[in-house]
Amino acid sequence: MENKRSALFDNVRFLLICLVVIGHFVELYLARSNAYQSIVIFIYSFHMPLFLFVAGLFYKDKDTTAKAVAYICIGYLLKMILALEKQLISGQFVFSLLSEEYIPWYMFALAFYIVISHVLRNVDKRLLLIMSVLLSCFAGYDDTVGVFLTLSRIIVFYPFFLLGQMCSYEGLAALCRKPALRVTGAAVLIAWAAACVLLREKLFPLRPLLLGRHPYSVSEEFLPWGVFTGSFAMRWRCRSALRSYASRRRAGCRWSRRWDSGHYRSFSGTGRSCGCSIPLWALEGP
C-alpha cells in the first residue's frame, strides 16, 4: 500500500475514538441504567480489536526505535496528565511507573507490538497468529498477568494487531465491494446490537473478559471453563470488529494464489478477549 493518508481509514479511526470516549463515559453510570450496560457490551466487543487491527494494517517495519520511544513518551505524558487531573479533582495523587490500567496502556502496547514485529519479521505470521491466540487463552489462568507493564492487554490484543499485518488495504476494500458481504456485515452488527439489549443479563458478566486485563479468576463462572468462555468472547469480538468494518465497505483480505477452487481452511481461535474465523488463504504469507 502506498504511504499516504486514507480518508476512509481516518474516518474509521475517528469513529473508534468517539466510541472510546462514549464507552469510558457510559462506564461511570452503569449502575443507573440497564441501557448503559448494553452499550458498554456492544462497544467493548469490537472497538479496541478493530483499533489494533487497523494499526496492524498500516504497520511498516521502519524507524522501529524512534516509533517505540515516541509511543512510550506519549504514554508516560498521558499518565502524568491523568495523575495531575485526579489530584485537582479528588485531591489524590496516584502514579505508578510500571503499571497501567487506563488509557495510556494503548501507547505502551503499540510500542511493544512494533518492536516484537520487527524482531519476529522473518517468522511465519500464520504460526505467530496461532501461538499468540493460544497464549491469550491460557494467560487468563495466571493471576499475576495483569496491569503490570500492561502485560495482560498486550498479550490479549496482540492477535488483532498481527491479523492486521497479515491483511492488505487493497484486498479489504476489494472484497468489501461485494454487496452480499456488506449486507451480511450490517445484518450481523444489527443482530449483535439487539442481542446486547435483549440478552444483557447473560452478556454483561462477560465485560471483565472484554477489558483484556482481568484473569479468569475474576469470576467463579469463568475459572473452570476459562478457555472456552474466552473463546466465545474472542470469536465475537473479532467477528464484530470485522463485520462492523465490512458494513462500512471496509472488509476483505489479500487473495493468495494458494487457494484452491473456492475451498479454504479456516482458523478458529480462542482467548480472553479476541478471536477469529477467517480463511487462511486470505491472509498474506510471511
C-alpha positions as CSV (number, residue, x, y, z in Angstrom):
1,M,0.0,0.0,0.0
2,E,1.3,3.5,-0.8
3,N,2.4,5.6,2.1
4,K,-0.3,8.1,2.0
5,R,-3.3,9.0,4.2
6,S,-6.6,7.3,3.7
7,A,-9.7,9.3,4.3
8,L,-11.6,6.0,4.6
9,F,-9.4,4.8,7.5
10,D,-9.2,8.3,9.0
11,N,-13.0,8.1,9.4
12,V,-12.8,4.7,10.9
13,R,-10.2,5.9,13.4
14,F,-12.4,8.9,14.2
15,L,-15.4,6.7,14.8
16,L,-13.4,4.4,17.1
17,I,-12.1,7.3,19.1
18,C,-15.7,8.5,19.6
19,L,-16.6,5.0,20.8
20,V,-13.7,5.0,23.2
21,V,-14.9,8.3,24.7
22,I,-18.5,7.1,24.8
23,G,-17.5,3.8,26.4
24,H,-15.5,5.4,29.2
25,F,-18.3,7.9,29.8
26,V,-21.0,5.3,30.0
27,E,-19.0,3.2,32.4
28,L,-19.4,5.9,35.0
29,Y,-23.2,5.3,35.0
30,L,-23.5,1.6,34.6
31,A,-25.5,1.3,37.9
32,R,-28.0,3.8,36.8
33,S,-29.4,2.2,33.7
34,N,-29.5,-1.2,32.0
35,A,-29.2,0.5,28.7
36,Y,-25.7,1.7,29.6
37,Q,-24.7,-1.9,30.3
38,S,-25.9,-2.9,26.8
39,I,-24.0,0.0,25.2
40,V,-20.8,-1.0,27.0
41,I,-21.0,-4.6,25.9
42,F,-21.7,-3.6,22.3
43,I,-18.8,-1.1,22.1
44,Y,-16.3,-3.1,24.0
45,S,-16.9,-6.2,21.9
46,F,-15.1,-4.7,18.9
47,H,-13.8,-1.1,19.3
48,M,-10.3,-2.0,20.6
49,P,-9.8,-5.1,18.5
50,L,-10.7,-3.0,15.4
51,F,-8.4,-0.2,16.6
52,L,-5.5,-2.5,16.8
53,F,-6.4,-4.3,13.6
54,V,-6.2,-1.0,11.7
55,A,-2.9,-0.2,13.5
56,G,-1.5,-3.5,12.3
57,L,-2.9,-2.9,8.8
58,F,-0.8,0.2,8.5
59,Y,2.3,-1.1,10.3
60,K,5.6,-0.6,8.4
61,D,8.8,-2.1,9.5
62,K,10.9,1.0,9.6
63,D,12.1,3.6,12.2
64,T,11.2,1.0,14.9
65,T,13.3,2.5,17.7
66,A,12.0,6.0,17.1
67,K,8.4,4.9,17.0
68,A,8.7,2.8,20.1
69,V,10.3,5.6,22.1
70,A,7.7,8.1,20.8
71,Y,4.8,5.8,21.9
72,I,6.4,5.3,25.3
73,C,6.9,9.0,25.8
74,I,3.3,9.8,24.9
75,G,2.1,7.0,27.3
76,Y,4.0,8.5,30.2
77,L,2.9,12.0,29.3
78,L,-0.7,10.8,29.4
79,K,-0.1,9.1,32.8
80,M,1.3,12.3,34.3
81,I,-1.7,14.4,32.9
82,L,-4.2,11.9,34.3
83,A,-2.4,11.8,37.7
84,L,-2.5,15.7,37.9
85,E,-6.1,15.7,36.8
86,K,-7.0,13.3,39.6
87,Q,-5.0,15.4,42.1
88,L,-7.1,18.5,41.1
89,I,-10.4,16.7,41.1
90,S,-10.2,14.4,44.1
91,G,-7.1,15.6,46.0
92,Q,-5.4,12.2,45.5
93,F,-2.2,11.8,43.5
94,V,-1.8,8.4,42.1
95,F,1.0,7.5,39.8
96,S,2.5,4.1,39.0
97,L,5.7,3.9,37.0
98,L,5.3,0.3,35.7
99,S,1.6,-0.5,36.0
100,E,-1.3,0.9,33.9
101,E,-4.9,0.1,33.5
102,Y,-6.3,3.2,31.9
103,I,-5.9,5.0,28.5
104,P,-2.1,5.1,28.4
105,W,-1.9,1.3,28.1
106,Y,-2.6,1.6,24.4
107,M,0.6,3.6,23.8
108,F,2.7,1.1,25.6
109,A,1.1,-1.8,23.8
110,L,1.8,-0.2,20.4
111,A,5.4,0.3,21.4
112,F,5.7,-3.4,22.3
113,Y,3.9,-4.5,19.1
114,I,6.2,-2.6,16.7
115,V,9.3,-3.9,18.5
116,I,8.2,-7.5,18.6
117,S,7.0,-7.2,14.9
118,H,10.5,-6.1,13.9
119,V,12.2,-8.8,15.9
120,L,9.9,-11.5,14.5
121,R,9.7,-10.1,11.0
122,N,11.1,-13.3,9.4
123,V,8.9,-15.7,11.3
124,D,5.8,-17.2,9.6
125,K,3.0,-15.0,10.6
126,R,0.4,-17.8,10.5
127,L,2.4,-19.6,13.1
128,L,2.7,-16.5,15.2
129,L,-1.1,-16.0,15.0
130,I,-1.8,-19.5,16.2
131,M,0.7,-19.2,19.1
132,S,-0.5,-15.7,20.1
133,V,-4.1,-16.8,20.2
134,L,-3.3,-19.8,22.4
135,L,-1.2,-17.6,24.6
136,S,-4.0,-15.1,25.0
137,C,-6.3,-18.0,26.1
138,F,-4.1,-19.6,28.7
139,A,-2.7,-16.3,30.1
140,G,-6.1,-15.9,31.8
141,Y,-5.2,-18.7,34.2
142,D,-2.3,-16.7,35.6
143,D,-3.4,-14.2,38.2
144,T,0.0,-12.4,38.1
145,V,-0.6,-11.3,34.4
146,G,-2.4,-8.1,34.9
147,V,-1.8,-4.4,34.7
148,F,1.9,-4.6,35.4
149,L,3.6,-3.4,32.2
150,T,0.1,-3.7,30.7
151,L,1.1,-7.3,30.1
152,S,-2.3,-8.7,30.1
153,R,-3.7,-6.4,27.4
154,I,-0.5,-6.7,25.4
155,I,-1.0,-10.5,25.2
156,V,-4.8,-10.4,24.8
157,F,-4.9,-7.9,21.9
158,Y,-1.8,-8.9,20.0
159,P,-3.6,-11.3,17.7
160,F,-5.7,-8.4,16.3
161,F,-2.6,-6.3,15.6
162,L,-1.0,-9.3,13.9
163,L,-4.1,-10.1,11.9
164,G,-4.0,-6.5,10.6
165,Q,-0.4,-7.0,9.4
166,M,-1.4,-10.2,7.6
167,C,-4.1,-8.4,5.6
168,S,-3.9,-5.6,3.0
169,Y,-6.0,-2.5,2.5
170,E,-6.4,-3.2,-1.2
171,G,-7.7,-6.7,-0.6
172,L,-10.0,-5.5,2.2
173,A,-11.5,-2.8,0.0
174,A,-11.9,-5.1,-3.0
175,L,-13.7,-7.9,-1.1
176,C,-15.9,-5.4,0.6
177,R,-17.3,-4.2,-2.7
178,K,-19.4,-7.3,-2.8
179,P,-23.0,-6.3,-1.9
180,A,-23.7,-9.6,-0.2
181,L,-20.8,-9.1,2.3
182,R,-21.9,-5.5,3.1
183,V,-25.5,-6.6,3.7
184,T,-24.3,-9.6,5.8
185,G,-22.0,-7.3,7.8
186,A,-24.7,-4.8,8.6
187,A,-27.1,-7.6,9.5
188,V,-24.7,-9.2,11.9
189,L,-23.9,-5.9,13.5
190,I,-27.6,-5.1,14.0
191,A,-28.2,-8.6,15.3
192,W,-25.4,-8.2,17.8
193,A,-26.7,-4.8,19.0
194,A,-30.1,-6.4,19.5
195,A,-28.5,-9.3,21.4
196,C,-26.7,-6.8,23.7
197,V,-30.1,-5.4,24.6
198,L,-32.2,-8.5,24.8
199,L,-29.6,-10.7,26.4
200,R,-28.0,-8.1,28.6
201,E,-28.2,-10.1,31.8
202,K,-26.3,-13.0,30.2
203,L,-23.8,-11.0,28.2
204,F,-22.9,-8.3,30.8
205,P,-20.9,-10.8,33.0
206,L,-18.5,-11.1,30.1
207,R,-17.4,-7.5,30.5
208,P,-14.3,-8.3,32.5
209,L,-13.1,-10.5,29.7
210,L,-13.7,-7.8,27.1
211,L,-11.5,-5.4,29.1
212,G,-8.5,-7.6,28.5
213,R,-6.9,-7.0,31.9
214,H,-8.6,-9.5,34.2
215,P,-7.8,-13.2,34.8
216,Y,-10.4,-15.9,34.7
217,S,-10.4,-15.9,38.5
218,V,-12.3,-12.6,38.5
219,S,-15.4,-14.7,38.4
220,E,-16.0,-18.3,39.6
221,E,-18.1,-18.8,36.5
222,F,-15.1,-18.2,34.2
223,L,-12.4,-20.2,36.0
224,P,-13.4,-23.8,35.3
225,W,-14.1,-23.0,31.7
226,G,-11.8,-20.1,31.1
227,V,-10.5,-21.0,27.7
228,F,-14.0,-21.8,26.4
229,T,-15.6,-18.7,27.9
230,G,-12.7,-16.7,26.5
231,S,-13.3,-18.4,23.1
232,F,-16.8,-17.1,23.0
233,A,-15.7,-13.6,23.8
234,M,-12.8,-13.8,21.4
235,R,-14.8,-15.0,18.4
236,W,-17.5,-12.4,18.8
237,R,-15.0,-9.6,19.2
238,C,-13.2,-10.5,16.1
239,R,-16.3,-11.1,14.1
240,S,-17.9,-7.9,15.4
241,A,-14.8,-5.9,14.5
242,L,-14.6,-7.4,11.0
243,R,-18.3,-7.2,10.4
244,S,-18.5,-3.6,11.5
245,Y,-15.6,-2.9,9.2
246,A,-17.3,-4.7,6.4
247,S,-20.6,-2.9,6.9
248,R,-18.8,0.3,6.2
249,R,-17.3,-1.0,2.9
250,R,-14.0,-1.8,4.6
251,A,-13.6,-5.6,4.7
252,G,-11.6,-8.1,2.8
253,C,-8.1,-9.7,2.8
254,R,-5.4,-10.1,0.2
255,W,-6.1,-13.0,-2.0
256,S,-3.4,-15.6,-2.1
257,R,-2.5,-17.8,-5.1
258,R,-2.6,-20.8,-2.8
259,W,-6.4,-21.0,-2.5
260,D,-7.9,-23.9,-4.3
261,S,-11.3,-23.8,-6.2
262,G,-13.1,-21.9,-3.5
263,H,-12.2,-24.3,-0.8
264,Y,-10.3,-23.0,2.2
265,R,-9.2,-23.8,5.6
266,S,-10.3,-21.6,8.4
267,F,-8.5,-20.8,11.6
268,S,-10.7,-20.5,14.7
269,G,-9.0,-19.1,17.7
270,T,-9.8,-18.6,21.4
271,G,-8.7,-16.1,24.0
272,R,-9.8,-13.9,26.8
273,S,-11.0,-11.1,24.6
274,C,-10.3,-11.8,21.0
275,G,-10.9,-14.5,18.3
276,C,-11.5,-15.1,14.7
277,S,-12.6,-17.4,12.0
278,I,-11.0,-16.3,8.8
279,P,-9.9,-18.1,5.6
280,L,-6.2,-18.8,5.8
281,W,-5.8,-18.3,2.1
282,A,-7.0,-14.7,2.6
283,L,-4.0,-13.9,4.7
284,E,-0.7,-12.7,3.4
285,G,2.2,-15.0,3.9
286,P,5.5,-14.1,5.6
